[in-house]
Every structure is written in structure tokens, then in C-alpha cells.
Amino acid sequence: MNYQPEPFRIKMVEPIRLISKQDRAAAIKSAGYNLFNLKADDVYIDLLTDSGTGSMSQYQWAAMMTGDESYAGAKSYFRFSDVVQEIFGFEYFVPTHQGRAAENILVNILVKPGQFIPSNMHFDTTEGNIRAGKAFPVNLVNENAFDPSNLDPFKGNMDLKKLREFIQTTGPENIPFGSITITNNAGGGQPVSLENIRQVAEIYHEYGILFFIDACRFAENSYFIKQRETGYQNHSILSIAQEIFSYADGAWMSAKKDALVNIGGFLAVRDNNIYQKICNELILKEGFISYGGLAGRDLDAVAVGLQEGLDEDYLAYRTGQTAYLTEKLSSNGIPVMQPAGGHAVYLDAGALLPHIPPHQFPGQTLAVALYLEGAVRGVEIGSVMFAYPDPDTGKMVHPRLELVRLAIPRRVYTQSHLDFVVETAKQVYEQKNNYKGYEFTYAPELLRHFTARFKPL
Ligand SMILES: Cc1ncc(COP(=O)(O)O)c(C=O)c1O
């Protein structure tokens, strides 16, 4: 498969080094076999997340120099606001320091204990915020999402039948808002079609339920719509994004993804009453409404990054990297989620290590093995991240897929870095029958993957 050359050249470099196998073994042991606990310096190729790990462009760095650090009404705020208005079209918006802050505000102002929030699939922080509000996240993605070999081009789509039935049995009065995540990070970075977004909006609105979009990878999702959805081939990425958000009552975004910045986010709505509540909560928790926990210079970097993130050459290269890595791994027999998603390659740890049951964490086992073999850092997206005790029976409910996500930071790694990842994965694959699972030695109740510790079985 061809590798599409980077549409940029490198002007500043950050040295990385590969520590010895012995040092890797010592490092992961003292990290309690949790890759979040490693020193970044002990990682060679860091695919832990695409969130906040991208490289900013010369235009973004230049914009930071124009940052206005006024407490209220800064010029930077208005530049950010204009771009949000143009792309997303919501009447009201506030900056937040990252995506989860927006989620926290939304849950605090809209959600009561015992209520339900449906989505295609919630990601970890969204799920954590909803559970912290004593409410229940509900995932209603279509069945194809659970079959890694299914080539459905829109595996992030919500199952409309399940959604309607869920609303009818739960009662719309118990659903303060519904959402959809684009692209679906917990399910392989798979896109959602515009047709599905339109229909989901119609269903929510038919029952008087507010519709919010978790928008952090909206540009990648829009690019997939242009590539894969009939009727959109001649549309610009901007016009596709505008159409997506025209169906929603609000959106939140972690700008650390498709806005190509290292920190930032926002929450946007159409309703003035909700906006007033958001402002009060924001001032209490994040900062004044024109900076929301960010420096003025950060707002400028987001304003420029949001526009760069829509560039088609960039998006072709970006999704091309993911497709390249997916194809290389797959052609070496390594089971991966197909088709390639936007921001990451998802290894199917359940299929690769079928002898390790979910409660012994095949994904964690695979993630640790990749580190030991080549100091490649990915993240488990399986039972460590998403298993939870059933509130009625106390029995652990395991997710249907045990994955390891190799998230590709934006504009950071080159083809040879990805080739190194493939070589590392091949070595792990050859030893697949020798691996044993892990058990917790410590795990907090919520968002446990971030700080849990393990021991090998
Ligand atoms: C789909 C999705 N929603 C929300 C978030 C939370 O954003 P942040 O990390 O900026 O708090 C993330 C972060 O990875 C995400 O992938």
C-alpha cells in the first residue's frame, strides 16, 4: 500500500530514544504494568493517545504570539468564537480547558441521578462523568461495530431501532439529552454517516430530547463522509461539518484532537437558558466565560488549528497513515479492526490472545507486550477501561470487544516510525501463545485504567 507523503516538512525536532529490553522490563514493572504510569522518556513510539499530542504548525505558533491575555473580552476569545460560529453554527459557546470539563458542566446542569444518556458509544471520560452524576451511559451503536472484520463504511452509526425502543421503554422524561460521538473512539475510531446523524436527530427531537454531539474528531468524520457517503463527493469538508452540526442542539469538543492543539475545548449550544447555566457553572469551575480555563494564546492556537484540521490534503495524509498501519498489520496476520478508522489502529486483542479471558485482561496483556518488545505505547480499550459491576447483581459486565488502541498523534510520526511499530507487533504476534494475563493489585471505582496497577499471572 502506498504511503501518502506528509504535507509538511519538519522544522523542529524532539529527540527520542529506545531504551534496552532490560530497562523496559524494569520500567513497566515499577509502573505496575500500567502504561499510563511510565515515564514518557522510556517510551520510543508513543501511541497512547492522539489527544493533545500533535504538532502545531508555524501558523499556530505565530498566532500564539498574538494571544490577548485580558481576563474578560480578550481579542483571542472573539477570534476563537468566530471560527466556532463559522464551522459549528451554534449561537452560544464557551471555551473549556479540555473536553471532559465540558462534559462535566453538561452533566451538572442537565442530568439528575438515575437518568440515562444514550449515545452510539460514550468514551471513557464521558462515561465517567455520567456515572459520577449517578446517571447511566447507554451505548446503542449498530451491531456491525462489534465485528472487527465487517467492512461497513460507517460502523460508528447508531442503531436507530435500538434507539427508538430505548427511548420508548425508558421514557423521554428520563433522558435529559442524547448524544453521538464522531468518530466513535470506543469502537474503533469509526465514522458516523450524515444520514445516520440526521435520523438520530429526528428521533431525539420527535421525543423532545436535546441532541448533543461529542465532536472531537469531527473533521476526520467529515472527511470519511466525503470519501464514503453517496452524494458528498463534491462537498467541501467545511460544508459537511456545517451540515452535521445543523442537526444538533449543542456540541462539546476536546480541541486536543481535530483542532490540532495541545490543550483546549469548548461547549456550544443554541438555547439561551442552557447557556446561562453553562456560564454559571463555567465561572465556578473553569474560569470566566471568555477564557474558560485557557490562556488567551491557547484560544488563538485553537482558532487556527480548527481551520487547519479541515484541510483536505492534511486529512488525506492523516487518514492515510491510519490506513497504512492497519493494512501493514493485517497483511502480517495481526487481527485489527477493519476498515481503518480515523485516528488510530485498533488491535483485536480478544482474537489475538483467545486463551486469556476478559477478566485477565487480554488487551492489557497485549499492550504490555508491545511495550516490552519495542517500547511502543498503546492503550487497552477493553475490560480494564470499560468493565463495570452491574448495579443490580454486582456481577462484572465486560465490553464486547477487547482492543488495544494505537492512536496516531497528528503530524508527529513518519512512515519509518509506523514500520517500526509493525515490526514490533510482528514479534509480539510470533510469541502470542506464550503470554499470560494480569490481575489488579489496585483499581479505583471510576476511570480505573488511568491509575490502576496490575501484577502478571
Ligand atoms: C470521544 C471523546 N470524547 C471526549 C474526550 C475527552 O476529552 P479530553 O481528554 O480533552 O478531556 C475524549 C478524549 O480522548 C474522546 O476521545
The ligand as an ORCA input file, in Angstrom:
! r2SCAN-3c Opt
* xyz 0 1
  C     -14.633     10.777     22.088
  C     -14.010     11.551     23.208
  N     -14.764     12.339     23.970
  C     -14.244     13.064     24.964
  C     -12.907     13.029     25.267
  C     -12.368     13.842     26.417
  O     -11.562     14.890     26.022
  P     -10.360     15.447     26.938
  O      -9.318     14.392     27.002
  O      -9.915     16.675     26.263
  O     -10.931     15.734     28.291
  C     -12.071     12.227     24.502
  C     -10.618     12.160     24.809
  O      -9.907     11.274     24.435
  C     -12.632     11.467     23.440
  O     -11.882     10.686     22.652
*
